[in-house]
Amino acid sequence: MSEVFISYVREDKGVVDKLSNSLALNGISVWLDREKLFPGIRWKAAIAQAIRSGTFFLSIHSKARTERDVSYVNEELTVAIEEIRKRPMSRPWLIPVKLDDTDIEPRSIGGGETILDLQYCDLSDWKPGIIALLRVLGVKDPILDDDPPEKSAMKHKRSFVAPGGTVENALNALKAISIKYGAKKIDRSSAYSEFTETVVHDLSSLGLLQSDYTDRTVRLVNPHGDQHFALAVAVAQKPAFKVAIDILQEDLNATAIDVGRAVSDALDRDWSEGSMRRNGHALRKWVFLLYPNLRSPKLGDKAYLYSRGLVQKRKRKGPTPLLTAEILCEVRDKIKPPFWPKKIAEMLGLSSETVRGFRRRNRNIWKEIFGDD
């Protein structure tokens, strides 16, 4: 997945936000200073490291930039020019981006060339400009903000479709990281050598490892929880797995190519038969290992039950709640009174305090489900 550093002046924030959203919509990771620089961080070093480690550097040029007497974007461009001198000439990395008809300053990039010798991207005409940029960044079939909602909804997480490794390796890595590192950061190269690059990529794509591109580290998001549960919940939220689960619910004997074809159609991937079979096999194997009770789920299969209670909300803050009214209604129908929190917690495989906390925060809902018990 491409990792893009955007260098811009504050006056262009509106257009840069639109650009950032378009890149994210196509599965591209974006580095913006206002999102990545936290209090206490050595910001100059963090910016320089992010520039050097990025897959691409976008230098935004506009009238607002030329009107600035002093701007740190000039320092960022200096670092980028130093970096591009070390990179092969055949591969684009530093991309000038024009927002209007402003001329780009002919800064030297060495070897008798200036930045004007690099073909710029013109976003003053937005649609053809953003399509051209996305293709340079590695997106073969760009999604635009004005695409039909159903198309964007299925393709916005295109960076992760099928896992490259096995469930066993992913679980073993999660448990090992939890025990050995907890919430501490791990150098990315060390993580690759210890757990393999495939496993780190799978866990990062599922949102279980958080990447910090300023210092090239990863850290476990849920260091002290049930790692099998965390993996199952993460899988339940990915579009490709949702399609696979639906197919296998309807037909337990659906083949790998059946699953692969359904995912390819749903996500508009245009896979070959070999890709359908390979990705379908991986998805099918993960689904069955994580959800053994898929055909007739039992209440004790907490990960499956939890996935059914997930409510997808954009820009949701904080973790998804472990309990929902839907889950508690199923509990009520499966056990006999009295409905003690400890009994409910044991059935769901949760802590008693989690259930008691839900009751404290949602007394009316609790009373509606369980009465005055």
LUMSETOR-642923 format. One record per residue (C-alpha): residue number from 1; residue in three letters; y, z, x. Coordinates in steps of 0.2 Angstrom, whole numbers, always signed. Example, Ala and Ser with C-alpha at 12.3 -4.5 7.8 and 13.67 -1.06 7.14 Angstrom:
2
R|1|ALA|-22|+39|+62
R|2|SER|-5|+36|+68
This chain:
373
R|1|MET|+0|+0|+0
R|2|SER|+17|-5|+7
R|3|GLU|+29|+9|+11
R|4|VAL|+47|+4|+10
R|5|PHE|+63|+12|+17
R|6|ILE|+79|+7|+8
R|7|SER|+95|+9|+18
R|8|TYR|+111|+9|+6
R|9|VAL|+128|+17|+2
R|10|ARG|+130|+29|-12
R|11|GLU|+141|+17|-22
R|12|ASP|+126|+5|-24
R|13|LYS|+115|+19|-31
R|14|GLY|+113|+11|-48
R|15|VAL|+106|-6|-41
R|16|VAL|+96|+3|-28
R|17|ASP|+88|+14|-42
R|18|LYS|+83|-2|-52
R|19|LEU|+76|-9|-36
R|20|SER|+66|+7|-32
R|21|ASN|+59|+7|-50
R|22|SER|+54|-11|-49
R|23|LEU|+45|-8|-32
R|24|ALA|+36|+8|-39
R|25|LEU|+31|-2|-55
R|26|ASN|+21|-13|-43
R|27|GLY|+13|+1|-33
R|28|ILE|+25|+1|-18
R|29|SER|+30|+18|-11
R|30|VAL|+49|+20|-8
R|31|TRP|+58|+31|+4
R|32|LEU|+75|+36|-2
R|33|ASP|+85|+49|+7
R|34|ARG|+90|+59|-9
R|35|GLU|+72|+61|-14
R|36|LYS|+64|+64|+3
R|37|LEU|+77|+75|+12
R|38|PHE|+74|+94|+7
R|39|PRO|+85|+109|+12
R|40|GLY|+82|+114|+29
R|41|ILE|+75|+98|+35
R|42|ARG|+81|+90|+51
R|43|TRP|+88|+75|+42
R|44|LYS|+92|+63|+56
R|45|ALA|+75|+65|+64
R|46|ALA|+67|+63|+47
R|47|ILE|+76|+47|+43
R|48|ALA|+72|+40|+60
R|49|GLN|+54|+44|+58
R|50|ALA|+53|+36|+41
R|51|ILE|+61|+20|+47
R|52|ARG|+49|+18|+61
R|53|SER|+33|+22|+51
R|54|GLY|+38|+12|+36
R|55|THR|+29|-5|+32
R|56|PHE|+46|-13|+28
R|57|PHE|+65|-9|+30
R|58|LEU|+77|-15|+17
R|59|SER|+95|-16|+23
R|60|ILE|+106|-17|+7
R|61|HIS|+122|-27|+10
R|62|SER|+136|-27|-3
R|63|LYS|+155|-26|-5
R|64|ALA|+154|-7|-7
R|65|ARG|+146|-7|+10
R|66|THR|+159|-18|+19
R|67|GLU|+173|-7|+11
R|68|ARG|+166|+9|+20
R|69|ASP|+175|+14|+36
R|70|VAL|+161|+25|+41
R|71|SER|+143|+25|+35
R|72|TYR|+127|+32|+41
R|73|VAL|+118|+15|+36
R|74|ASN|+125|+8|+52
R|75|GLU|+115|+21|+62
R|76|GLU|+100|+17|+51
R|77|LEU|+101|-1|+55
R|78|THR|+103|+3|+73
R|79|VAL|+86|+12|+73
R|80|ALA|+78|-2|+63
R|81|ILE|+85|-15|+76
R|82|GLU|+77|-5|+90
R|83|GLU|+61|-4|+80
R|84|ILE|+60|-23|+76
R|85|ARG|+61|-27|+94
R|86|LYS|+44|-19|+97
R|87|ARG|+36|-28|+82
R|88|PRO|+28|-46|+82
R|89|MET|+40|-60|+77
R|90|SER|+28|-68|+65
R|91|ARG|+27|-53|+53
R|92|PRO|+43|-49|+42
R|93|TRP|+48|-30|+43
R|94|LEU|+67|-29|+43
R|95|ILE|+73|-38|+27
R|96|PRO|+92|-40|+23
R|97|VAL|+96|-39|+5
R|98|LYS|+112|-45|-3
R|99|LEU|+118|-38|-19
R|100|ASP|+133|-50|-21
R|101|ASP|+142|-64|-11
R|102|THR|+147|-52|+3
R|103|ASP|+144|-59|+20
R|104|ILE|+131|-50|+31
R|105|GLU|+138|-44|+48
R|106|PRO|+130|-54|+62
R|107|ARG|+123|-39|+72
R|108|SER|+113|-43|+87
R|109|ILE|+94|-39|+86
R|110|GLY|+90|-45|+104
R|111|GLY|+84|-61|+112
R|112|GLY|+100|-70|+107
R|113|GLU|+97|-68|+89
R|114|THR|+107|-59|+76
R|115|ILE|+102|-51|+59
R|116|LEU|+108|-68|+51
R|117|ASP|+93|-76|+59
R|118|LEU|+82|-66|+47
R|119|GLN|+81|-74|+30
R|120|TYR|+89|-62|+17
R|121|CYS|+84|-58|-1
R|122|ASP|+97|-62|-14
R|123|LEU|+97|-50|-28
R|124|SER|+113|-56|-36
R|125|ASP|+102|-67|-46
R|126|TRP|+90|-53|-50
R|127|LYS|+74|-61|-57
R|128|PRO|+70|-74|-44
R|129|GLY|+76|-62|-30
R|130|ILE|+65|-47|-35
R|131|ILE|+50|-59|-37
R|132|ALA|+53|-66|-20
R|133|LEU|+55|-49|-12
R|134|LEU|+39|-42|-21
R|135|ARG|+29|-56|-14
R|136|VAL|+35|-53|+4
R|137|LEU|+30|-35|+1
R|138|GLY|+12|-40|-3
R|139|VAL|+12|-40|-22
R|140|LYS|+3|-56|-27
R|141|ASP|+7|-55|-46
R|142|PRO|+23|-46|-48
R|143|ILE|+27|-35|-63
R|144|LEU|+45|-35|-69
R|145|ASP|+54|-22|-80
R|146|ASP|+56|-35|-94
R|147|ASP|+37|-38|-95
R|148|PRO|+28|-34|-111
R|149|PRO|+25|-15|-112
R|150|GLU|+6|-18|-114
R|151|LYS|+6|-28|-97
R|152|SER|+16|-15|-87
R|153|ALA|+6|+0|-94
R|154|MET|-10|-7|-88
R|155|LYS|-4|-13|-71
R|156|HIS|+8|+0|-65
R|157|LYS|-4|+9|-55
R|158|ARG|-11|-7|-46
R|159|SER|-13|+2|-29
R|160|PHE|-29|+10|-34
R|161|VAL|-42|+2|-45
R|162|ALA|-59|+7|-38
R|163|PRO|-63|+20|-25
R|164|GLY|-69|+14|-8
R|165|GLY|-80|+30|-4
R|166|THR|-92|+41|-13
R|167|VAL|-90|+56|-24
R|168|GLU|-100|+66|-12
R|169|ASN|-88|+62|+2
R|170|ALA|-73|+65|-8
R|171|LEU|-79|+82|-14
R|172|ASN|-84|+87|+3
R|173|ALA|-68|+83|+10
R|174|LEU|-58|+92|-4
R|175|LYS|-68|+108|-1
R|176|ALA|-67|+107|+18
R|177|ILE|-48|+104|+17
R|178|SER|-46|+119|+5
R|179|ILE|-56|+131|+16
R|180|LYS|-49|+125|+33
R|181|TYR|-31|+120|+29
R|182|GLY|-27|+127|+12
R|183|ALA|-9|+120|+8
R|184|LYS|-5|+117|+26
R|185|LYS|+0|+99|+32
R|186|ILE|-13|+89|+41
R|187|ASP|-8|+75|+53
R|188|ARG|-13|+59|+45
R|189|SER|-22|+52|+60
R|190|SER|-32|+68|+62
R|191|ALA|-36|+67|+43
R|192|TYR|-43|+50|+46
R|193|SER|-54|+55|+61
R|194|GLU|-60|+70|+52
R|195|PHE|-63|+64|+34
R|196|THR|-62|+45|+37
R|197|GLU|-48|+34|+31
R|198|THR|-57|+28|+16
R|199|VAL|-59|+46|+9
R|200|VAL|-40|+50|+13
R|201|HIS|-35|+34|+4
R|202|ASP|-45|+38|-11
R|203|LEU|-39|+56|-12
R|204|SER|-21|+51|-10
R|205|SER|-22|+37|-23
R|206|LEU|-30|+50|-35
R|207|GLY|-15|+61|-32
R|208|LEU|-25|+75|-24
R|209|LEU|-18|+73|-7
R|210|GLN|+1|+72|-5
R|211|SER|+8|+61|+8
R|212|ASP|+24|+64|+18
R|213|TYR|+29|+49|+27
R|214|THR|+43|+57|+37
R|215|ASP|+31|+66|+48
R|216|ARG|+15|+56|+43
R|217|THR|+5|+70|+36
R|218|VAL|-5|+74|+21
R|219|ARG|-8|+91|+12
R|220|LEU|-20|+96|-2
R|221|VAL|-11|+98|-19
R|222|ASN|-22|+110|-27
R|223|PRO|-28|+121|-12
R|224|HIS|-36|+136|-21
R|225|GLY|-43|+128|-37
R|226|ASP|-60|+121|-42
R|227|GLN|-60|+105|-32
R|228|HIS|-74|+97|-43
R|229|PHE|-63|+100|-58
R|230|ALA|-47|+93|-50
R|231|LEU|-56|+77|-45
R|232|ALA|-63|+75|-62
R|233|VAL|-46|+77|-70
R|234|ALA|-38|+65|-58
R|235|VAL|-51|+52|-61
R|236|ALA|-49|+54|-80
R|237|GLN|-30|+49|-79
R|238|LYS|-33|+33|-69
R|239|PRO|-32|+17|-80
R|240|ALA|-47|+9|-72
R|241|PHE|-58|+24|-74
R|242|LYS|-52|+26|-92
R|243|VAL|-58|+8|-96
R|244|ALA|-75|+12|-87
R|245|ILE|-77|+28|-97
R|246|ASP|-74|+19|-113
R|247|ILE|-87|+5|-109
R|248|LEU|-100|+18|-104
R|249|GLN|-97|+29|-119
R|250|GLU|-101|+13|-130
R|251|ASP|-116|+8|-120
R|252|LEU|-124|+20|-107
R|253|ASN|-133|+5|-100
R|254|ALA|-118|-6|-96
R|255|THR|-121|-14|-79
R|256|ALA|-109|-14|-65
R|257|ILE|-103|-32|-68
R|258|ASP|-100|-27|-87
R|259|VAL|-89|-12|-81
R|260|GLY|-80|-23|-68
R|261|ARG|-77|-37|-80
R|262|ALA|-69|-25|-93
R|263|VAL|-58|-17|-79
R|264|SER|-53|-34|-73
R|265|ASP|-48|-40|-90
R|266|ALA|-39|-24|-95
R|267|LEU|-29|-23|-79
R|268|ASP|-27|-42|-78
R|269|ARG|-34|-43|-60
R|270|ASP|-43|-60|-60
R|271|TRP|-58|-54|-50
R|272|SER|-72|-65|-43
R|273|GLU|-89|-61|-49
R|274|GLY|-93|-52|-33
R|275|SER|-77|-41|-35
R|276|MET|-82|-37|-53
R|277|ARG|-99|-31|-47
R|278|ARG|-93|-21|-32
R|279|ASN|-79|-12|-41
R|280|GLY|-89|-10|-57
R|281|HIS|-103|-2|-47
R|282|ALA|-91|+11|-38
R|283|LEU|-83|+15|-55
R|284|ARG|-99|+17|-64
R|285|LYS|-106|+28|-51
R|286|TRP|-91|+39|-50
R|287|VAL|-90|+41|-69
R|288|PHE|-108|+46|-71
R|289|LEU|-108|+59|-56
R|290|LEU|-92|+67|-63
R|291|TYR|-96|+66|-81
R|292|PRO|-115|+69|-83
R|293|ASN|-113|+73|-101
R|294|LEU|-103|+57|-105
R|295|ARG|-114|+51|-119
R|296|SER|-114|+67|-129
R|297|PRO|-102|+79|-120
R|298|LYS|-106|+98|-121
R|299|LEU|-92|+111|-122
R|300|GLY|-98|+117|-105
R|301|ASP|-93|+101|-96
R|302|LYS|-75|+107|-94
R|303|ALA|-69|+92|-84
R|304|TYR|-73|+80|-98
R|305|LEU|-67|+92|-111
R|306|TYR|-50|+94|-102
R|307|SER|-48|+75|-99
R|308|ARG|-49|+73|-118
R|309|GLY|-35|+86|-120
R|310|LEU|-24|+78|-108
R|311|VAL|-7|+72|-115
R|312|GLN|+1|+58|-105
R|313|LYS|+20|+60|-103
R|314|ARG|+31|+51|-92
R|315|LYS|+41|+61|-79
R|316|ARG|+32|+77|-84
R|317|LYS|+37|+92|-74
R|318|GLY|+24|+105|-68
R|319|PRO|+5|+104|-69
R|320|THR|-4|+98|-85
R|321|PRO|-9|+114|-95
R|322|LEU|-27|+119|-93
R|323|LEU|-28|+123|-112
R|324|THR|-23|+113|-127
R|325|ALA|-24|+117|-146
R|326|GLU|-37|+103|-147
R|327|ILE|-49|+111|-134
R|328|LEU|-47|+128|-143
R|329|CYS|-52|+121|-160
R|330|GLU|-68|+114|-152
R|331|VAL|-71|+131|-145
R|332|ARG|-69|+139|-162
R|333|ASP|-82|+127|-170
R|334|LYS|-94|+131|-156
R|335|ILE|-95|+150|-155
R|336|LYS|-96|+164|-167
R|337|PRO|-82|+178|-169
R|338|PRO|-75|+188|-162
R|339|PHE|-65|+176|-152
R|340|TRP|-62|+186|-136
R|341|PRO|-52|+177|-122
R|342|LYS|-66|+182|-110
R|343|LYS|-79|+173|-121
R|344|ILE|-69|+158|-122
R|345|ALA|-65|+158|-104
R|346|GLU|-83|+159|-99
R|347|MET|-87|+144|-110
R|348|LEU|-74|+133|-103
R|349|GLY|-77|+139|-85
R|350|LEU|-59|+145|-84
R|351|SER|-52|+162|-79
R|352|SER|-49|+175|-93
R|353|GLU|-31|+176|-88
R|354|THR|-28|+158|-91
R|355|VAL|-34|+160|-109
R|356|ARG|-24|+176|-111
R|357|GLY|-9|+168|-104
R|358|PHE|-11|+154|-117
R|359|ARG|-12|+167|-131
R|360|ARG|+4|+176|-125
R|361|ARG|+14|+160|-124
R|362|ASN|+7|+152|-140
R|363|ARG|+4|+166|-152
R|364|ASN|+7|+156|-168
R|365|ILE|-5|+142|-162
R|366|TRP|-18|+155|-158
R|367|LYS|-16|+164|-175
R|368|GLU|-18|+147|-184
R|369|ILE|-34|+143|-174
R|370|PHE|-42|+160|-173
R|371|GLY|-34|+169|-187
R|372|ASP|-30|+188|-184
R|373|ASP|-44|+190|-172
